[in-house]
């Protein structure tokens, strides 16, 4: 298993930016995929973005062109740069590490976008 700690959430006005960080308790270089998910009140948790150990990325259609996921294996950290934020991006954002027998989640960080 791996422990994940998210940070960087907060309150921002529409059109603003935030960068979320996910710090892992051990090396992430061999973890198949690191991802960011979000869950808004009354809605299911959904994938926002993911990056594989090879560097391939996958984004939800709703955030394409606005969010960028990246990983720094040397720092055991995954980032989510969020630009041009919209009120509908308001949610708790969770970091996830997924492998063959691994599926770890962080505690989440709140992102609130005001209109």
TAJO-V190831 format. One record per pair of residues at least 4 apart in sequence whose C-alpha atoms are under 7 Angstrom apart, sorted by the first residue. I is the first residue (numbers start at 1). J is the second residue. Records with the same first field share a line. If there is no record, write none. Layout:
BEGIN
I->J, J
END
This chain:
BEGIN
1->102, 104
2->24, 25, 26, 104
3->24, 25, 106
4->22, 23, 24, 25, 95, 105, 106
5->22, 23, 24, 106, 107
6->20, 21, 22, 23, 95, 106, 108, 109
7->20, 21, 22, 109
8->18, 19, 20, 21
9->20, 109, 110, 111
10->110, 111, 112
11->111, 112, 113
12->16, 112, 113, 114
13->113, 114, 115
14->84, 85, 86, 87, 113, 114, 115
15->84, 85, 86
16->83, 84, 85
17->82, 83, 84, 85
18->81, 82, 83
19->79, 80, 81, 82
20->79, 80, 81
21->77, 78, 79, 80
22->77, 78, 79, 95
23->76, 77, 78
24->76, 77
26->76
27->73, 76
28->73, 76
29->53, 73
30->53
31->53, 97, 98, 99
32->52, 53, 98, 99
33->50, 51, 52, 53, 97, 98, 99
34->50, 51, 52, 96, 97, 98
35->49, 50, 51, 95, 96, 97
36->47, 48, 49, 50, 93, 94, 95, 96
37->45, 46, 47, 48, 93, 94, 95
38->45, 46, 47, 48, 91, 92, 93, 94
39->43, 44, 45, 46, 91, 92, 93
40->90, 91, 92
47->60
48->59, 60
49->58, 59, 60, 69
50->57, 58, 59, 69
51->55, 56, 57, 58, 69
52->56, 57
59->63, 64
60->64
63->67
66->82, 83, 84
67->80, 81, 82, 83
68->80, 81, 82
69->79, 80, 81
70->78, 79, 80
71->77, 78, 79
72->76, 77, 78
73->77
85->89, 113
86->113
87->113, 114, 115
89->113
90->111, 112, 113
91->110, 111, 112
92->108, 109, 110, 111
93->108, 109, 110, 111
94->105, 106, 107, 108, 109
95->105, 106, 108
96->103, 104, 105, 106
97->102, 103, 104, 105
98->102, 103, 104
99->103
END
